[in-house]
């Protein structure tokens, strides 16, 4: 390792911030808020440094040598005895073109949500401590290359999220918080079981020639590393890889959230305070799809191909079902929540196409959904802060009262619909191009396009109900945006517009890795047959 | 037997001898200075420290490779490291309970009988030490009774409290029945084999294949006595009532120490009577047709599921922790049911962690009980803001009991599932995992009341310096072992190797 430990820094900086926040005495609420802002801003700076040092020609995926900013240390080391295997767990982090966009997104959204947290005045210390811990968990998930480490980060997020929804949330916060917690834990216990199964089936060869079981996910991607009798080993004729795949997929699907595991999302979103909704939609949902790309695809390529139609089908259901649900909502925030379900369906559909353009679209959609939906939730937050209601039918004609605000709203709404010129258009069209180009899911792709129509329907309808038409006299006291709100919305708007006009900033970042992933998936049958499968 | 031989015989029983000695010292000291309560605590801690020293020193003792050729009193005891491990667990638990007693407000009314209290704890301790290393059914039975009688009295120690007396009464009735059944099982076993010694039974089983229903019945009957101590379903009915009624210090003690003794006795019974050899891959080659595996698997499933599902409905925290301790006994039985060294490692790791987190949880409950006079969950409303430090500690303990990273409880669960998946017992692993999801609900419910619900009283509670130290001494290892668990596993490995 001949570079500064940037990834460790970006991951654990919030922990340092958390300690500072905890040490600050009561009454220094402002200092706590500033600490959080500083830490998250520093994360953006580090993310910028990482971007500038990122080598666009290295693919990553299954090749440890083409991951970047790698840090690898022995974390746990236990020498074995005859019946107890040597245990080695690495602190192994690094990024490739799939995790890099997510890293940028996390840094960006964390900062925006920290800005949005400025007006939370209840138990400020606890809030910011929990918030920073959450940010560490999110960063850690995207940089981990060791399953054990990944699992720790994945679970570390749960408790802060529970408290952030449960203490600072809306009227039904307790219900929403526990529902979120139990759903996610339910998914992650299966992940734990799969992790243990993979660990006991996969061996890594150390420099000394000694073979040890490993949590290294890159080793798990190589069928040559599996033992003959491991329960998740492709060499074992009675292996449980299919069941394990479903278990792991379910764990991630709950996070996406994929139909029928989506029911926690509307509750969590509606009850969570605005910044947490932003984090939830902006970053947390991406962990599900990221996990599938990082774990399910390369570790179980043969099963991925078996179930690819189902992934696309669930993607289609998400798109259409989410859109229909969104259309029926009277609560502005719930509408956005269901639109998230719909938009995450595009990611699933794009992933299922197994070609470069589709997967690029999926990852780009992950990023775009992160920025656009963050904007949408901020927009709802702005109106809720002023009017203390979110009922769509209670508004009307806000455009005359709050013209600048409505301008931002229009950009965000058009972004969500997928209007050309805004980033959402690129990713959605890539998803459709990819899906259409992959024979087995072509029909599903065609059906999914209905989702675009429905999306335009509920978004434009909402625009009309809330912002257009005659002003509801009740709201003639509402002020337009203040400085802090500008600071939150302007960066997101700029990013959304720039990526809409010149998407290569982001596409270049991920291109080599996506190609490597597609290539790996295509070559995996030969790889499996070469070891006698 | 000459005198030299007598001391040689005592060789493996030095810790027990010291405890007996201190038991006498406690009683005599109390007779001479009836008012000196605090001194009794200090004497107890001293005795425990000495015994702990001798126990740990035994880790480096060279034990005979074939203990079945020992003679005299030594033959009664199994000298092995797993026993030493459980003794260490029990001694540490006792030390903590003695410390907790200093903080307990509810025991304040009984301070004039403090001598009895400490003497009874030492009596129980002595019983548990012998129960752990028993190599003989009679010794097992006698030590189990010694533990039981001491704990009956301790459970009902607050004579004036109706709840406490009721707990004691229920405990005696259930205990009496269980030990009666066990004694009957032992007599059947003696009738069939002609010996009380584990090693002799094991040698007999190697030669002939006893395959009668009677053998199975006697085995299950003997298990009843142990199952009652570890509160495995269906012998668990006493647990919630006794845990709720007994003084909280004693509840903490019962939930850790007497469970440890029960599990140690179970391990020794199975390993020394029914295991022929340990295969190179760590799995035990079982003798005869005793269905240990099936028995333990079904009991584990029943125990954890009943424990967790019943805990969901509890409003009293002590009662909830009682059911949670039943559930944890289920996880430990699941680790036991693997019948391998891996399973044993999982048990050792789990118990080390369980000691820390369960004692910790009970300690915070004691401190809260001191302030609010109740352990009802509704009285926990808003406590998180009133006592941020202790609230955070309880949070750590409860999260660890759920088994979420980065706490030590996760490592315990991890090793349990490693052992289960390695043995390809996937169904049991899935059931255990679903159980831990269920358990999240009731553990987190406490945090919900503490942090999410507003209380009537907003005045902050400042914990005393001593209690902060004790809570830290339990909470810090829980977090540290969650992040860096190498020492824990190294220790477990040393212990499991014979």
Contacts between the chains, C-beta under 8 A, distances in Angstrom:
chain1	res1	chain2	res2	distance
A	75	B	484	7.8
A	76	B	484	7.2
A	76	B	485	6.7
A	76	B	486	5.5
A	77	B	486	6.8
A	78	B	486	6.1
A	78	B	489	5.3
A	78	B	490	6.6
A	78	B	493	7.4
A	81	B	493	6.9
A	81	B	497	6.9
A	82	B	280	5.4
A	82	B	281	7.8
A	82	B	282	7.6
A	83	B	278	7.6
A	83	B	279	7.6
A	83	B	280	6.3
A	83	B	281	5.1
A	83	B	282	2.8
A	83	B	283	7.8
A	83	B	340	7.7
A	83	B	341	5.5
A	83	B	342	7.2
A	84	B	282	6.4
A	84	B	341	6.9
A	84	B	342	6.7
A	84	B	345	6.9
A	84	B	493	6.5
A	87	B	489	7.2
A	123	B	385	7.2
A	151	B	405	6.9
A	152	B	405	4.5
A	152	B	406	5.7
A	155	B	404	5.3
A	155	B	405	4.7
A	155	B	406	7.9
A	155	B	410	7.6
A	156	B	405	6.6
A	156	B	406	6.2
A	158	B	404	6.8
A	159	B	399	6.4
A	159	B	404	7.0
A	162	B	444	7.0
A	163	B	451	6.5
A	166	B	448	6.7
A	166	B	451	7.2
A	166	B	452	4.7
A	167	B	451	5.9
A	167	B	452	5.8
A	173	B	452	7.2
A	174	B	448	6.0
A	174	B	452	5.4
A	174	B	453	7.9
A	177	B	448	7.9
A	177	B	452	7.5
A	178	B	441	7.0
A	178	B	444	6.6
A	178	B	448	7.1
A	181	B	440	6.7
A	181	B	444	6.5
A	182	B	437	6.5
A	182	B	440	6.3
A	182	B	441	6.4
A	185	B	404	7.7
A	185	B	437	5.3
A	185	B	440	5.5
A	186	B	437	5.1
A	189	B	433	4.1
A	189	B	434	7.2
A	189	B	436	6.5
A	189	B	437	5.8
A	190	B	433	7.2
A	192	B	413	8.0
A	192	B	414	7.7
A	192	B	417	6.7
A	192	B	433	6.9
A	193	B	417	6.6
A	193	B	421	7.0
A	193	B	426	7.7
A	193	B	429	6.0
A	193	B	430	6.8
A	193	B	433	6.1
A	196	B	414	7.5
A	196	B	417	5.1
A	196	B	418	5.7
A	196	B	421	4.7
A	197	B	421	5.6
A	199	B	418	7.7
A	200	B	418	7.3
A	200	B	421	5.8
A	200	B	422	5.6
A	231	B	421	7.0
A	231	B	424	6.2
A	231	B	426	7.5
A	240	B	426	7.1
